[in-house]
Amino acid sequence: MSVQVVLEPETRLSCALSPPFLGHEVSGSSKPVGIGFAGAWYLGLEPWTRSGVTLPAGLVIRDVGVGRKRLEGGLAGADLMQWLGRMERDGLGEEASALRDALQGHLEIPAAMSWSAAGGAFYLDFSRPRIMGILNLTPDSFSGDGLVGRVDEAVARGVEMVRQGADLIDVGGESTRPGADSIAAEEEAARVVPVIAALARKVKVPVAVDTSKPEVMEKALDAGAALVNDVSALGIIGGDESSPMDPRKVKLLLERDVPVIVMHRQGEPQVMQKNPQYHDVVWDVHRFLGRRVRECVQAGIAKNRLIVDVGFGFGKTSGHNVTLLRRQRAFRGLGVALLFGVSRKRIVGLLAGEQDPKSRDVGSHVLAALGMLSGAMIFRVHDVAGARQALAVASGWVHDGELADTL
């Protein structure tokens, strides 16, 4: 059984973030952002099967059910490093390796992505927040912006989002809102392929296909898509969190060598919001995404081709979503880029008291700014211009204005 480490730096927004997250100098600090070190950490390590080991003060052993025990507590940064150096001498090699990997994920910016697709060359680094514009080609989009069958209008909208500052465009043809019905691969491909083909000729940024169907992925990549956004995390059609990856998707990604976004989702869209249940939402989502990252790497997909998404609103109550929002930085320990997708979602409406999804952009931008401060790197949004402004202000607040001209 693999060791799982959930590691979170204790930070306060009233002082300089530690560790900061964007890859630029902070005024008054000699340490580059992303290589800072937190003064204190929350550490959870599971399963804990050891006995007779002297633990640092602050750590306790908890029973977390089903016969599992977890080592958990708070540690000063110096104590964490001291214990990490001592772990292998105490026979805790596997635990030390998992903790070291999680710590490295927090202290280093994920590697830049450089790849070729459909005749184009692309480069994506995470020295600043990256904005992904949403292009819905569905008749039943929850946000009311679906452009199904309107190819010219959709392409023009994508071009405008790039002009406004989008670093990527995400094109989807099947609604994944709660209660949405699935459509045939042929219909989905007919919606997205013409738009992707035309858009890829007009913009220089990567165009993503938002789909869970391998047939649609392949046709979209042939048409000019440069990456894949899969809300099923490369799972088999009709599967759940425990299902294996679809070998057809893995084979296609290995052949094309393009980045992929893997998202956590509990259940299919038709039923995912009926009664979502978690033992501990942070640990459960972290466990799934960590497993999926390992499975992808073991299958031959390079780690710097992976982006993870905790899946706000996908099989989660409002309480689950708020918990994930507050503790999002725990997922930086996975060591890959983190995508943040709350734009116009129900959680924004609940927090803001706004029923109309099209009127939730301001609240969405506030959460995006907080998400950036908590370590997210890619922001999937409907309103690109507003998101760019919000992220520029948040970045400027952290970096004394030095990022203002880069966003």
C-alpha positions as CSV (number, residue, x, y, z in Angstrom):
1,M,0.0,0.0,0.0
2,S,1.4,3.4,-1.0
3,V,2.2,6.0,1.7
4,Q,0.1,9.1,1.3
5,V,1.4,12.4,2.6
6,V,-0.8,15.5,2.9
7,L,1.4,18.5,3.6
8,E,0.2,22.1,4.0
9,P,2.3,25.2,4.9
10,E,0.7,27.4,7.4
11,T,0.4,30.9,5.8
12,R,-1.3,34.1,6.6
13,L,-2.4,36.7,4.1
14,S,-1.4,39.6,6.3
15,C,2.3,38.8,5.8
16,A,4.5,37.6,2.9
17,L,3.4,34.2,1.7
18,S,5.7,31.4,2.7
19,P,6.3,29.6,0.6
20,P,5.2,32.0,-2.2
21,F,4.2,30.4,-5.4
22,L,4.9,32.3,-8.6
23,G,8.6,32.3,-9.4
24,H,9.7,35.9,-9.0
25,E,11.6,37.8,-6.3
26,V,9.7,39.1,-3.3
27,S,10.8,42.6,-2.2
28,G,13.1,42.4,0.8
29,S,13.7,38.6,0.3
30,S,16.7,37.0,-1.2
31,K,14.8,33.7,-1.9
32,P,13.1,33.2,-5.3
33,V,9.3,32.7,-5.0
34,G,8.6,28.9,-5.0
35,I,11.7,28.1,-3.1
36,G,10.7,29.7,0.2
37,F,10.1,27.7,3.3
38,A,7.2,27.9,5.6
39,G,7.7,28.5,9.3
40,A,5.2,25.8,10.2
41,W,3.5,22.9,8.5
42,Y,0.5,20.6,8.9
43,L,1.6,17.0,8.2
44,G,-0.6,14.0,7.7
45,L,0.9,10.6,6.9
46,E,-1.1,7.5,6.2
47,P,-1.1,4.6,6.8
48,W,1.0,4.6,9.9
49,T,2.0,1.1,10.9
50,R,5.2,1.8,12.9
51,S,5.7,1.3,16.6
52,G,8.6,2.2,18.8
53,V,9.5,5.3,16.8
54,T,10.2,8.5,18.6
55,L,8.0,11.2,17.0
56,P,8.6,14.9,17.0
57,A,6.5,16.9,19.5
58,G,3.2,18.0,17.8
59,L,2.6,14.7,15.9
60,V,0.0,12.2,17.2
61,I,-1.3,8.9,15.9
62,R,-5.0,8.9,15.0
63,D,-7.5,6.1,14.2
64,V,-9.2,7.2,11.0
65,G,-11.4,4.1,10.6
66,V,-11.4,0.9,8.7
67,G,-8.4,-0.2,10.6
68,R,-6.3,2.6,9.4
69,K,-4.1,4.9,11.5
70,R,-2.7,8.3,10.5
71,L,0.2,10.3,11.8
72,E,-1.0,13.8,12.0
73,G,-0.1,17.2,13.5
74,G,1.8,20.5,13.2
75,L,5.5,20.9,13.0
76,A,7.8,23.9,12.9
77,G,9.8,24.0,9.6
78,A,13.1,23.3,11.3
79,D,11.6,20.3,13.2
80,L,10.1,18.9,9.9
81,M,13.5,19.0,8.2
82,Q,15.3,17.5,11.2
83,W,12.8,14.6,11.4
84,L,13.0,14.0,7.7
85,G,16.8,13.6,8.0
86,R,16.2,11.2,10.8
87,M,13.5,9.0,9.3
88,E,15.6,6.7,7.2
89,R,17.9,6.0,10.2
90,D,14.7,5.0,12.0
91,G,13.7,2.5,9.2
92,L,11.1,4.8,7.7
93,G,12.5,4.9,4.1
94,E,9.1,4.7,2.3
95,E,7.6,7.4,4.6
96,A,10.7,9.6,4.2
97,S,10.5,9.3,0.4
98,A,6.8,10.2,0.3
99,L,7.4,13.2,2.6
100,R,10.4,14.4,0.6
101,D,8.3,14.2,-2.6
102,A,5.5,16.2,-1.0
103,L,7.9,18.8,0.3
104,Q,9.6,19.2,-3.0
105,G,6.2,19.7,-4.7
106,H,5.6,22.7,-2.4
107,L,9.0,24.2,-2.7
108,E,9.5,23.9,-6.5
109,I,7.5,25.3,-9.3
110,P,6.4,22.4,-11.6
111,A,8.5,22.0,-14.7
112,A,7.6,24.0,-17.8
113,M,5.8,22.2,-20.6
114,S,7.2,22.3,-24.1
115,W,5.5,20.2,-26.8
116,S,4.4,20.0,-30.4
117,A,0.9,19.2,-31.6
118,A,-0.8,19.4,-35.0
119,G,2.1,21.2,-36.6
120,G,2.4,23.8,-33.8
121,A,5.0,24.3,-31.1
122,F,3.8,25.3,-27.6
123,Y,5.4,26.3,-24.3
124,L,3.7,26.8,-21.0
125,D,5.5,27.7,-17.8
126,F,4.1,28.6,-14.4
127,S,6.1,31.7,-13.5
128,R,2.8,33.5,-13.5
129,P,-0.9,32.6,-13.4
130,R,-2.2,31.1,-16.6
131,I,-5.7,31.8,-17.8
132,M,-7.8,29.2,-19.7
133,G,-10.8,30.6,-21.5
134,I,-14.0,28.4,-21.5
135,L,-15.7,27.9,-24.9
136,N,-18.9,25.9,-24.5
137,L,-20.5,24.4,-27.6
138,T,-23.5,22.9,-25.8
139,P,-27.2,23.8,-25.8
140,D,-27.5,23.3,-22.1
141,S,-24.5,25.0,-20.5
142,F,-25.2,25.8,-16.9
143,S,-23.6,29.2,-17.3
144,G,-25.8,30.2,-20.3
145,D,-23.0,30.7,-22.7
146,G,-23.4,27.7,-25.0
147,L,-22.6,28.3,-28.7
148,V,-23.6,24.9,-30.2
149,G,-23.8,25.0,-34.0
150,R,-22.5,28.6,-34.2
151,V,-19.0,27.9,-35.5
152,D,-18.1,31.4,-36.7
153,E,-19.4,33.0,-33.5
154,A,-17.5,30.4,-31.3
155,V,-14.3,30.9,-33.2
156,A,-14.6,34.7,-32.9
157,R,-15.3,34.3,-29.2
158,G,-12.1,32.2,-28.8
159,V,-10.0,34.8,-30.7
160,E,-11.4,37.5,-28.5
161,M,-10.5,35.6,-25.3
162,V,-6.9,35.3,-26.5
163,R,-6.9,39.0,-27.2
164,Q,-8.1,39.6,-23.7
165,G,-5.2,37.6,-22.2
166,A,-6.2,33.9,-22.3
167,D,-3.1,31.5,-22.4
168,L,-5.3,28.5,-23.4
169,I,-8.7,27.9,-24.8
170,D,-10.8,25.0,-23.6
171,V,-13.4,23.8,-26.1
172,G,-16.2,21.4,-24.9
173,G,-19.2,19.9,-26.6
174,E,-20.8,17.9,-23.9
175,S,-22.3,19.4,-20.7
176,T,-20.9,18.0,-17.5
177,R,-23.2,20.1,-15.2
178,P,-25.0,18.1,-12.5
179,G,-27.9,16.0,-14.0
180,A,-26.6,16.4,-17.6
181,D,-27.2,13.5,-20.0
182,S,-24.4,12.0,-22.0
183,I,-24.4,12.4,-25.8
184,A,-22.9,10.1,-28.5
185,A,-19.3,10.6,-29.5
186,E,-20.3,11.4,-33.1
187,E,-22.5,14.3,-32.0
188,E,-19.9,15.6,-29.6
189,A,-17.2,15.5,-32.2
190,A,-19.4,17.2,-34.7
191,R,-19.8,20.1,-32.3
192,V,-16.1,20.6,-31.3
193,V,-14.0,19.5,-34.3
194,P,-14.9,22.4,-36.7
195,V,-14.4,25.0,-34.0
196,I,-11.0,23.5,-32.9
197,A,-9.8,23.2,-36.5
198,A,-10.7,26.9,-37.3
199,L,-9.5,28.2,-33.9
200,A,-6.1,26.4,-34.1
201,R,-5.4,28.2,-37.4
202,K,-6.2,31.6,-35.9
203,V,-4.6,31.6,-32.5
204,K,-1.1,30.8,-31.2
205,V,-2.1,29.6,-27.8
206,P,-2.9,25.9,-27.1
207,V,-6.5,24.8,-27.7
208,A,-7.7,22.1,-25.4
209,V,-10.5,19.6,-26.0
210,D,-12.7,19.1,-23.0
211,T,-14.0,15.5,-23.4
212,S,-14.0,12.1,-21.7
213,K,-14.4,10.1,-24.9
214,P,-11.2,8.7,-26.6
215,E,-12.9,8.9,-30.1
216,V,-13.5,12.6,-29.6
217,M,-10.0,13.2,-28.2
218,E,-8.4,11.6,-31.3
219,K,-10.5,13.6,-33.8
220,A,-9.9,16.8,-31.9
221,L,-6.2,16.2,-31.7
222,D,-6.2,15.5,-35.5
223,A,-8.0,18.8,-36.0
224,G,-5.5,20.9,-34.1
225,A,-6.2,20.5,-30.3
226,A,-2.9,20.7,-28.3
227,L,-4.0,19.2,-25.0
228,V,-6.8,17.2,-23.4
229,N,-9.0,18.1,-20.4
230,D,-10.7,15.0,-19.1
231,V,-13.1,15.3,-16.2
232,S,-13.0,11.5,-15.8
233,A,-9.2,11.6,-15.2
234,L,-8.6,9.2,-18.1
235,G,-11.0,6.7,-16.6
236,I,-13.1,4.2,-18.5
237,I,-16.5,5.4,-19.7
238,G,-19.2,4.8,-17.0
239,G,-16.5,4.2,-14.3
240,D,-16.0,5.8,-10.9
241,E,-13.1,6.7,-8.7
242,S,-12.1,3.1,-8.2
243,S,-12.1,2.3,-12.0
244,P,-8.9,1.8,-14.0
245,M,-7.6,4.2,-16.7
246,D,-8.9,3.6,-20.2
247,P,-6.1,2.0,-22.2
248,R,-7.3,3.7,-25.4
249,K,-6.8,7.1,-23.8
250,V,-3.4,6.2,-22.4
251,K,-2.3,4.9,-25.8
252,L,-3.4,8.0,-27.5
253,L,-1.7,10.3,-25.1
254,L,1.5,8.3,-25.3
255,E,1.4,8.6,-29.1
256,R,0.7,12.3,-29.2
257,D,2.7,13.3,-26.1
258,V,0.4,16.2,-25.2
259,P,-0.5,17.5,-21.8
260,V,-3.6,16.2,-20.0
261,I,-5.7,17.6,-17.2
262,V,-7.0,14.9,-14.9
263,M,-9.8,15.9,-12.6
264,H,-11.4,14.3,-9.5
265,R,-15.1,13.5,-9.9
266,Q,-17.3,11.4,-7.6
267,G,-19.9,9.7,-9.9
268,E,-21.3,10.5,-13.3
269,P,-22.9,13.9,-14.0
270,Q,-26.4,12.4,-13.9
271,V,-26.0,11.4,-10.2
272,M,-22.9,13.0,-8.8
273,Q,-24.7,15.7,-6.8
274,K,-27.5,13.5,-5.3
275,N,-25.6,12.5,-2.2
276,P,-21.8,12.9,-2.3
277,Q,-20.1,11.2,0.6
278,Y,-16.5,11.4,1.8
279,H,-14.7,10.1,4.8
280,D,-12.4,13.2,4.6
281,V,-12.8,15.2,1.3
282,V,-9.2,16.5,1.3
283,W,-7.6,13.2,1.9
284,D,-10.0,11.3,-0.4
285,V,-9.5,13.7,-3.4
286,H,-5.8,13.9,-2.7
287,R,-5.5,10.1,-2.6
288,F,-7.3,9.7,-5.9
289,L,-5.3,12.4,-7.7
290,G,-2.0,11.1,-6.2
291,R,-2.9,7.6,-7.4
292,R,-3.8,8.8,-10.9
293,V,-0.5,10.8,-11.2
294,R,1.4,7.6,-10.3
295,E,-0.6,5.5,-12.7
296,C,0.0,7.9,-15.5
297,V,3.7,8.0,-14.9
298,Q,3.9,4.2,-14.6
299,A,2.1,4.0,-17.9
300,G,4.8,6.2,-19.5
301,I,3.1,9.6,-19.5
302,A,5.7,12.2,-18.4
303,K,4.9,13.9,-15.1
304,N,5.5,17.3,-16.7
305,R,2.6,16.5,-19.1
306,L,0.1,16.3,-16.1
307,I,-2.1,18.9,-14.6
308,V,-4.5,18.1,-11.8
309,D,-7.9,19.6,-10.9
310,V,-9.7,18.9,-7.6
311,G,-13.1,19.1,-9.4
312,F,-15.0,21.8,-7.6
313,G,-18.8,21.0,-7.9
314,F,-18.2,17.5,-9.3
315,G,-19.7,15.2,-6.7
316,K,-19.2,17.5,-3.8
317,T,-21.5,19.4,-1.4
318,S,-21.0,23.1,-0.7
319,G,-19.2,22.1,2.5
320,H,-16.9,19.9,0.5
321,N,-16.2,22.7,-1.9
322,V,-15.4,25.2,0.7
323,T,-13.1,22.8,2.5
324,L,-11.2,22.2,-0.7
325,L,-11.0,25.9,-1.4
326,R,-9.5,26.6,2.0
327,R,-7.1,23.7,1.9
328,Q,-6.2,23.7,-1.8
329,R,-2.5,24.2,-1.1
330,A,-2.3,20.6,0.1
331,F,-2.5,19.5,-3.5
332,R,0.7,21.3,-4.4
333,G,2.5,18.4,-2.7
334,L,1.5,16.3,-5.7
335,G,4.3,18.0,-7.7
336,V,2.3,18.9,-10.8
337,A,0.5,22.1,-11.9
338,L,-2.8,22.7,-10.3
339,L,-5.9,23.9,-12.2
340,F,-8.6,26.0,-10.5
341,G,-12.1,25.8,-11.9
342,V,-14.9,27.5,-10.0
343,S,-16.0,30.1,-12.6
344,R,-19.8,30.8,-12.3
345,K,-20.3,27.5,-10.4
346,R,-23.0,27.0,-7.7
347,I,-20.5,27.4,-4.9
348,V,-20.0,31.0,-6.1
349,G,-23.7,31.6,-6.1
350,L,-24.1,30.2,-2.6
351,L,-21.3,32.4,-1.2
352,A,-22.5,35.5,-3.1
353,G,-26.2,35.0,-2.9
354,E,-26.5,35.1,-6.7
355,Q,-28.9,32.8,-8.5
356,D,-28.0,33.7,-12.1
357,P,-24.7,32.0,-13.2
358,K,-24.0,34.8,-15.7
359,S,-23.9,37.3,-12.8
360,R,-21.3,35.4,-10.8
361,D,-18.2,36.7,-12.4
362,V,-17.1,39.0,-9.6
363,G,-17.4,36.3,-7.0
364,S,-15.6,33.9,-9.4
365,H,-12.7,36.4,-9.7
366,V,-12.4,36.8,-5.9
367,L,-12.1,33.0,-5.5
368,A,-9.6,32.9,-8.4
369,A,-7.4,35.5,-6.6
370,L,-7.6,33.5,-3.4
371,G,-6.9,30.3,-5.4
372,M,-3.7,31.9,-6.8
373,L,-2.6,32.8,-3.3
374,S,-3.1,29.2,-2.3
375,G,-1.0,27.8,-5.1
376,A,-3.2,27.3,-8.2
377,M,-1.5,28.0,-11.5
378,I,-4.1,27.6,-14.2
379,F,-7.5,29.3,-14.0
380,R,-10.4,28.1,-16.1
381,V,-12.8,31.0,-16.5
382,H,-15.7,32.4,-18.5
383,D,-14.7,36.1,-18.2
384,V,-11.1,36.3,-19.3
385,A,-10.7,40.1,-19.1
386,G,-12.1,40.1,-15.5
387,A,-10.0,37.2,-14.4
388,R,-6.8,38.7,-15.9
389,Q,-7.4,41.9,-13.9
390,A,-8.2,40.1,-10.6
391,L,-5.1,37.9,-10.9
392,A,-2.9,40.8,-11.9
393,V,-4.0,42.7,-8.8
394,A,-3.5,39.7,-6.5
395,S,-0.1,39.0,-8.1
396,G,0.9,42.7,-7.7
397,W,-0.1,42.6,-4.1
398,V,2.3,39.7,-3.5
399,H,5.1,41.0,-5.6
400,D,5.0,44.7,-5.0
401,G,3.5,45.3,-8.5
402,E,6.3,43.6,-10.5
403,L,3.9,41.2,-12.3
404,A,1.4,43.8,-13.4
405,D,2.9,44.1,-16.9
406,T,3.1,40.4,-17.5
407,L,-0.6,39.4,-17.1
